[in-house]
Amino acid sequence: MAFKVLKPGMLTLLQDLGRHGYQHLGVTSGGPMDEVAFRWGNALLDNPDNSPQLEITFGMLSLEATQPTSIAIVGADLEATINGEAAMPWQTYEIKAGDVIHFQQSKFGLRAYLAVKGGFLAAPVLGSVATVMRESLGGFDGKGSKVQKGDLLPFHATSNHTPRHLPRLAIPNYEQVEIDVVTGYQYARFSGLDRARFFNSDYTLSQNCDRMGYRLEGQAVGQDQPGIISEGIAYGAIQIPSDGNPIVLLKDRQTIGGYPKIGCVTSISGGLLAQKKPGDKIGFRFMTIDQAERERHLQMSRINQWR
């Protein structure tokens, strides 16, 4: 009772909501780069929030079902097909034994999620199956391996299927270029000119973008800032290295760092940023902590109410 991997794609990883409570030991959280899409994938199938899914980056994944099940595809539009028929994201599909699911290249966004009824089956490591390749943790083998050709991805077979799709108004706007930022205690160290440049400039995503972080290119800020004593790093932290080009740290970030931080991307905007590709342009928008908390509560409430 599994999907057989015909083509592994450029980067396909098993993810749940992450490995929490171990950062003091140097273990990062991992988890889905686009948490909102991930949560909607499980909601569409009535799965528990933490049920493991496949995170498919760039596409080119092909799977063959060995048993019937129900799936949901959410996140980026990677031009998915089921037996050659188009399968749009943000809805569920009935899968029968022998069906082939194929993800092509990115049409819109960067990362899609494939959820299966009941979640994919894997043994947790430190309480999570989230794949962090750098730390050799999680995944189907427990060693942080990405999905490979010939792998069998197990799930519990089911013939029960409920057709569902997400209302258009609930679908995230991946065209949004404004990324919301909450400033932190080191913000005061930056000059007024640097602050103005940061919030009024466009930045381009460089080729150095991965699950660890996104390096940006554009108006340099804070080049006169001295280093700091290494300290813990939160999800979304925006480090300013000596060249002045911001680095946004994401799910597979290192646990400590010694660059000053001008602020932190909100959890909701972090998911939008994770759908951007190298060469895309973004801008930063100031948000208070209260506004960020309300935004997250609103998004989680939408999902819970829809359930």
Secondary structure, DSSP 8 states (H G I E B T S, - for coil): -EEEEEEE-SEEEEE-S---S-GGGT------SSHHHHHHHHHHTT--TT--EEEEESB-EEEEESS-EEEEEEEEE---EETTEE--SSEEEEE-TT-EEE--B-SEEEEEEEEETT------BTTB---BGGGTBBSTTSB-----TT-EEE----------B--GGGS--TT--EEEEEE-TTGGGS-HHHHHHHHT-EEEEEEEESSSEEEEEES---TT------EE--TTEEE--TT---EEE-TT--SEE-S-EEEEE-HHHHHHHTT--TT-EEEEEE--HHHHHHHHHHHHHHHHHH-
